[in-house]
Amino acid sequence: MDEALAGWGVVHLFYRVGAGLDRPGLEGALKSIRADGYQVVTVGVIGHKADLCVMAAGPDLWRLRELQAALGAAGLTLVWSYVSLTEVSEYAAGASPAGRRARLQPNLPPVEDMSAWCFYPMSKRRSEGHNWYALGYDEREALMRGHGSVGRTFAGRVAQLITGSAGLDDWEWGVTLFALTYDDLKDVVYTMRFDPASAHYAEFGPFYTGMVAEVEAILGEGSP
């Protein structure tokens, strides 16, 4: 069994839903992995990029791969994906045991009534004049402490899961945000971009946005 030493494996699987959907097969695959104790969030994606996102997290990467195969066998067409691991940041090394456990083994969704959702990947900039990896630890730690203090002003409105993907996917982190409203998502991302850690050192990938709901609600009664 391939288990992530830093924490759980996390997959964000983005699908197109077509006429060939095996709805009982889809619902059975999700029920099966949840029965195995894995965390699963389903999202109805808004816009042209996808119809459905299945976000799943758990200790066995093979089990996540089996879920991906089962969803494909149910007739879903995979259009994009992201692979990462839960982690405790080097800047949070002093977190309490409960805080570390919450990062490594998160409950998803973190807040039940936060149905507004978005996901995006990001990396730290390595350009001339703004190379994150050329900074000393103390400077990086101070920047991230300030970044975190800005983020905490959105407590109660936005909850986040940041997962590590250096060496696993095209970007270095995946950021999943859950919020009360879409205004909250827009506000937190816009505000955080003025923080020096983001303004000088962050690069962002594509954004995917949607509504957290059970797959039955996302597909609707008239779906196959």
VOPAGU-2260 file (C-alpha; in pm, 1 decimal, decimal comma):
REM VOPAGU-2260
SITE   aa  ch    i         X         Y         Z
SITE  MET   A    0       0,0       0,0       0,0
SITE  ASP   A    1     146,8     338,9    -104,8
SITE  GLU   A    2      84,2     574,3     184,9
SITE  ALA   A    3     196,1     938,2     185,6
SITE  LEU   A    4     443,9     990,4     467,8
SITE  ALA   A    5     356,2    1359,9     502,5
SITE  GLY   A    6     -17,3    1294,8     523,1
SITE  TRP   A    7    -304,5    1191,4     299,8
SITE  GLY   A    8    -315,0    1181,3     -75,2
SITE  VAL   A    9    -559,6    1427,8    -231,8
SITE  VAL   A   10    -705,1    1418,9    -582,1
SITE  HIS   A   11    -919,2    1680,7    -750,5
SITE  LEU   A   12   -1085,7    1506,7   -1046,8
SITE  PHE   A   13   -1274,9    1727,5   -1292,8
SITE  TYR   A   14   -1524,9    1556,1   -1521,6
SITE  ARG   A   15   -1755,8    1619,1   -1811,9
SITE  VAL   A   16   -2092,6    1443,3   -1766,7
SITE  GLY   A   17   -2237,2    1298,8   -2087,5
SITE  ALA   A   18   -2529,3    1091,7   -2206,5
SITE  GLY   A   19   -2341,3     767,4   -2136,4
SITE  LEU   A   20   -2333,2     821,0   -1759,4
SITE  ASP   A   21   -2392,8     511,8   -1545,1
SITE  ARG   A   22   -2549,0     694,4   -1254,1
SITE  PRO   A   23   -2573,9     391,4   -1021,6
SITE  GLY   A   24   -2206,5     318,2   -1096,9
SITE  LEU   A   25   -2107,0     674,5   -1009,1
SITE  GLU   A   26   -2308,0     679,9    -688,5
SITE  GLY   A   27   -2178,2     333,7    -593,2
SITE  ALA   A   28   -1813,7     437,5    -641,2
SITE  LEU   A   29   -1859,5     737,3    -411,5
SITE  LYS   A   30   -2047,7     533,7    -151,3
SITE  SER   A   31   -1777,8     265,4    -155,1
SITE  ILE   A   32   -1482,0     495,1     -92,5
SITE  ARG   A   33   -1669,7     684,2     177,8
SITE  ALA   A   34   -1741,0     351,6     346,4
SITE  ASP   A   35   -1363,8     296,2     351,6
SITE  GLY   A   36   -1325,8     614,0     559,6
SITE  TYR   A   37   -1209,0     847,9     284,3
SITE  GLN   A   38   -1309,9    1213,1     270,4
SITE  VAL   A   39   -1504,8    1304,1     -44,8
SITE  VAL   A   40   -1649,5    1636,2    -162,0
SITE  THR   A   41   -1855,8    1662,5    -480,7
SITE  VAL   A   42   -1890,3    1997,8    -654,9
SITE  GLY   A   43   -2111,6    2117,0    -937,1
SITE  VAL   A   44   -1865,6    2320,1   -1144,3
SITE  ILE   A   45   -1978,3    2648,1   -1301,6
SITE  GLY   A   46   -1856,7    2738,7   -1649,6
SITE  HIS   A   47   -1706,9    2556,4   -1946,5
SITE  LYS   A   48   -1411,0    2387,8   -1775,0
SITE  ALA   A   49   -1600,1    2091,3   -1625,5
SITE  ASP   A   50   -1939,1    1975,5   -1500,5
SITE  LEU   A   51   -1841,0    1790,5   -1185,0
SITE  CYS   A   52   -1545,2    1782,8    -946,8
SITE  VAL   A   53   -1481,2    1490,2    -716,3
SITE  MET   A   54   -1231,2    1586,0    -446,3
SITE  ALA   A   55   -1112,6    1287,6    -243,3
SITE  ALA   A   56    -855,4    1250,7      34,4
SITE  GLY   A   57    -720,0     950,8     222,4
SITE  PRO   A   58    -409,8     751,1     312,6
SITE  ASP   A   59    -385,6     499,2      26,8
SITE  LEU   A   60    -297,5     638,1    -316,0
SITE  TRP   A   61    -396,6     310,5    -479,8
SITE  ARG   A   62    -746,2     348,4    -332,7
SITE  LEU   A   63    -770,7     697,7    -480,9
SITE  ARG   A   64    -656,8     554,4    -814,6
SITE  GLU   A   65    -929,5     288,4    -789,7
SITE  LEU   A   66   -1186,0     564,6    -738,8
SITE  GLN   A   67   -1060,4     740,8   -1049,9
SITE  ALA   A   68   -1090,4     419,0   -1250,5
SITE  ALA   A   69   -1440,8     349,6   -1117,1
SITE  LEU   A   70   -1560,2     699,0   -1210,2
SITE  GLY   A   71   -1421,3     654,9   -1560,1
SITE  ALA   A   72   -1594,7     317,3   -1589,2
SITE  ALA   A   73   -1920,4     492,6   -1490,5
SITE  GLY   A   74   -1899,7     701,1   -1807,8
SITE  LEU   A   75   -1750,0    1025,8   -1675,9
SITE  THR   A   76   -1490,8    1194,6   -1898,5
SITE  LEU   A   77   -1189,6    1327,6   -1708,8
SITE  VAL   A   78   -1095,6    1674,7   -1838,1
SITE  TRP   A   79    -845,5    1791,6   -1573,5
SITE  SER   A   80    -702,0    1672,3   -1246,1
SITE  TYR   A   81    -468,5    1768,9    -966,2
SITE  VAL   A   82    -265,7    1548,4    -731,3
SITE  SER   A   83    -128,3    1663,4    -396,0
SITE  LEU   A   84     -68,9    1563,7     -33,9
SITE  THR   A   85    -191,8    1706,7     292,4
SITE  GLU   A   86     100,9    1853,1     482,8
SITE  VAL   A   87     216,3    2058,4     778,2
SITE  SER   A   88     402,0    2358,5     641,5
SITE  GLU   A   89     756,9    2417,3     762,6
SITE  TYR   A   90     625,9    2751,0     890,8
SITE  ALA   A   91     371,2    2569,8    1112,0
SITE  ALA   A   92     619,6    2332,3    1274,2
SITE  GLY   A   93     519,7    2461,2    1617,9
SITE  ALA   A   94     151,3    2379,2    1574,5
SITE  SER   A   95     -19,6    2178,8    1846,1
SITE  PRO   A   96     -76,3    1804,3    1791,9
SITE  ALA   A   97    -443,2    1879,4    1722,1
SITE  GLY   A   98    -345,0    2149,1    1472,8
SITE  ARG   A   99    -103,9    1917,1    1294,3
SITE  ARG   A  100    -364,1    1640,9    1281,6
SITE  ALA   A  101    -621,9    1880,3    1133,8
SITE  ARG   A  102    -378,8    1961,0     851,1
SITE  LEU   A  103    -275,9    1601,1     784,9
SITE  GLN   A  104    -618,3    1438,0     828,6
SITE  PRO   A  105    -874,3    1709,7     750,2
SITE  ASN   A  106   -1250,6    1678,8     771,2
SITE  LEU   A  107   -1408,2    1773,3     439,1
SITE  PRO   A  108   -1592,3    1994,5     395,0
SITE  PRO   A  109   -1444,9    2177,5     696,1
SITE  VAL   A  110   -1768,3    2373,9     758,2
SITE  GLU   A  111   -2103,1    2225,8     661,1
SITE  ASP   A  112   -2278,1    2541,9     540,8
SITE  MET   A  113   -1991,2    2672,7     327,2
SITE  SER   A  114   -2116,3    2563,2     -14,4
SITE  ALA   A  115   -1931,3    2820,5    -227,0
SITE  TRP   A  116   -1612,2    2651,6    -348,3
SITE  CYS   A  117   -1306,8    2713,6    -561,6
SITE  PHE   A  118    -977,8    2542,5    -635,5
SITE  TYR   A  119    -656,3    2675,3    -786,6
SITE  PRO   A  120    -292,7    2566,9    -797,3
SITE  MET   A  121      -6,2    2802,4    -715,1
SITE  SER   A  122     372,0    2819,5    -693,5
SITE  LYS   A  123     626,0    3054,2    -540,4
SITE  ARG   A  124     799,6    3282,8    -788,9
SITE  ARG   A  125    1161,9    3218,4    -885,6
SITE  SER   A  126    1227,1    3521,5   -1106,0
SITE  GLU   A  127    1520,5    3760,2   -1093,9
SITE  GLY   A  128    1465,2    4001,3    -806,9
SITE  HIS   A  129    1180,4    3798,0    -654,8
SITE  ASN   A  130    1306,6    3446,0    -593,7
SITE  TRP   A  131    1129,3    3292,4    -295,0
SITE  TYR   A  132    1384,0    3015,2    -269,3
SITE  ALA   A  133    1674,2    3257,9    -246,6
SITE  LEU   A  134    1531,8    3409,8      73,7
SITE  GLY   A  135    1649,4    3295,2     414,7
SITE  TYR   A  136    1413,7    3099,0     637,4
SITE  ASP   A  137    1354,2    3384,7     883,2
SITE  GLU   A  138    1243,8    3619,8     604,0
SITE  ARG   A  139    1019,0    3356,4     450,0
SITE  GLU   A  140     870,8    3271,1     788,1
SITE  ALA   A  141     795,7    3637,8     862,2
SITE  LEU   A  142     626,9    3680,4     524,4
SITE  MET   A  143     413,0    3372,6     577,0
SITE  ARG   A  144     322,0    3479,3     930,3
SITE  GLY   A  145     194,3    3809,8     789,8
SITE  HIS   A  146      15,5    3626,6     510,1
SITE  GLY   A  147    -158,0    3405,0     763,8
SITE  SER   A  148    -266,1    3697,7     978,0
SITE  VAL   A  149    -442,9    3851,4     677,2
SITE  GLY   A  150    -612,3    3521,8     601,6
SITE  ARG   A  151    -739,0    3487,6     957,8
SITE  THR   A  152    -943,7    3804,9     917,7
SITE  PHE   A  153   -1175,1    3591,2     701,6
SITE  ALA   A  154   -1240,5    3336,1     978,8
SITE  GLY   A  155   -1605,7    3235,8     978,2
SITE  ARG   A  156   -1644,3    3338,1     614,6
SITE  VAL   A  157   -1380,6    3122,9     441,9
SITE  ALA   A  158   -1213,6    2790,2     524,7
SITE  GLN   A  159    -914,6    2659,4     331,9
SITE  LEU   A  160    -717,2    2343,4     265,7
SITE  ILE   A  161    -366,6    2390,4     125,6
SITE  THR   A  162    -200,4    2074,6      -3,9
SITE  GLY   A  163     155,2    2021,5    -126,3
SITE  SER   A  164     228,8    1910,0    -482,2
SITE  ALA   A  165     597,0    1987,2    -549,7
SITE  GLY   A  166     725,7    1689,0    -747,2
SITE  LEU   A  167     373,0    1551,7    -788,5
SITE  ASP   A  168     200,1    1793,6   -1026,3
SITE  ASP   A  169     270,0    2103,3   -1236,5
SITE  TRP   A  170     243,7    2350,6    -947,7
SITE  GLU   A  171     376,4    2347,2    -591,5
SITE  TRP   A  172      51,4    2372,9    -394,1
SITE  GLY   A  173    -318,6    2324,4    -441,6
SITE  VAL   A  174    -553,8    2566,7    -266,4
SITE  THR   A  175    -913,6    2465,1    -197,2
SITE  LEU   A  176   -1142,6    2732,9     -55,2
SITE  PHE   A  177   -1485,6    2683,8      99,6
SITE  ALA   A  178   -1692,8    2995,7     169,8
SITE  LEU   A  179   -2037,5    3116,0     269,4
SITE  THR   A  180   -2084,9    3315,5     -52,4
SITE  TYR   A  181   -1904,9    3376,5    -380,3
SITE  ASP   A  182   -1845,0    3734,2    -269,0
SITE  ASP   A  183   -1636,9    3585,8      13,9
SITE  LEU   A  184   -1425,4    3389,1    -234,1
SITE  LYS   A  185   -1368,8    3696,8    -448,0
SITE  ASP   A  186   -1291,1    3913,1    -145,4
SITE  VAL   A  187   -1037,1    3679,7      15,1
SITE  VAL   A  188    -843,3    3612,9    -305,6
SITE  TYR   A  189    -837,5    3981,4    -400,4
SITE  THR   A  190    -734,3    4093,1     -51,8
SITE  MET   A  191    -461,4    3832,9     -13,3
SITE  ARG   A  192    -298,4    3937,0    -340,7
SITE  PHE   A  193    -193,8    4267,6    -181,5
SITE  ASP   A  194      -2,7    4084,2      90,8
SITE  PRO   A  195     374,4    4090,5      13,8
SITE  ALA   A  196     401,7    3711,0      20,3
SITE  SER   A  197     156,7    3698,7    -272,2
SITE  ALA   A  198     226,2    4032,3    -441,1
SITE  HIS   A  199     596,3    3961,6    -486,4
SITE  TYR   A  200     625,4    3583,3    -475,3
SITE  ALA   A  201     305,8    3405,4    -587,3
SITE  GLU   A  202     212,1    3260,6    -926,5
SITE  PHE   A  203    -143,1    3131,6    -978,3
SITE  GLY   A  204    -284,5    2864,9   -1206,3
SITE  PRO   A  205    -640,9    2821,0   -1338,3
SITE  PHE   A  206    -939,8    2869,6   -1108,4
SITE  TYR   A  207   -1228,9    2623,6   -1089,6
SITE  THR   A  208   -1547,3    2737,9    -915,0
SITE  GLY   A  209   -1865,6    2562,3    -811,5
SITE  MET   A  210   -2117,2    2461,9    -547,7
SITE  VAL   A  211   -2061,6    2188,6    -290,1
SITE  ALA   A  212   -2352,6    1943,9    -297,6
SITE  GLU   A  213   -2423,6    1573,1    -303,1
SITE  VAL   A  214   -2393,6    1423,9    -650,1
SITE  GLU   A  215   -2767,2    1349,7    -662,1
SITE  ALA   A  216   -2840,4    1722,6    -632,6
SITE  ILE   A  217   -2570,7    1813,4    -885,7
SITE  LEU   A  218   -2701,3    1570,7   -1149,0
SITE  GLY   A  219   -3069,4    1644,0   -1087,0
SITE  GLU   A  220   -3364,7    1414,6   -1119,0
SITE  GLY   A  221   -3365,3    1422,7   -1498,7
SITE  SER   A  222   -3006,4    1303,4   -1543,4
SITE  PRO   A  223   -2928,0     951,5   -1665,2
